């Protein structure tokens, strides 16, 4: 069974130029935090790849961290793209924020010998 993503976008309200400039300046702390979390996500991807090579699946901690990081990243990018007016929280989970993402773990059908090869 395959899960297809669904994207619902609402038309953002009309915005003034000064508000847009201020909102982009407010994104600087979020960008710094996102950059630091991105470095940690890179390390988790490397650890997860080697774990998947040995175990045949992605460890739970890696899947949890990467899905939480992706949700946070999408909230920050959505605010930066001026899709929402609310400032994104500095948290991995924000159930009341207008931008949400749901990830469902999939079943791996790949063989251990196929990790790292493109053929």
Secondary structure as UniProt FT lines:
FT   HELIX           17..55
FT   HELIX           60..80
FT   TURN            81..82
FT   TURN            95..96
FT   HELIX           112..114
FT   TURN            115..116
//
